[in-house]
């Protein structure tokens, strides 16, 4: 599967807060965002999970 990047602008303060949240949970920013998507949209990534990739 080809990988893609997702990027969007945030302020320095937003970035620092997101980074702190991730560090507090011992996760990467990517993991933090994907976990948030899982909570808001439980089946958004169902097909990939069924195939064993994330």
Secondary structure, DSSP 8 states (H G I E B T S, - for coil): -----------HHHHHHHHHHHHHTT--HHHHHHHHHHHHSTTTTHHHHHTT--
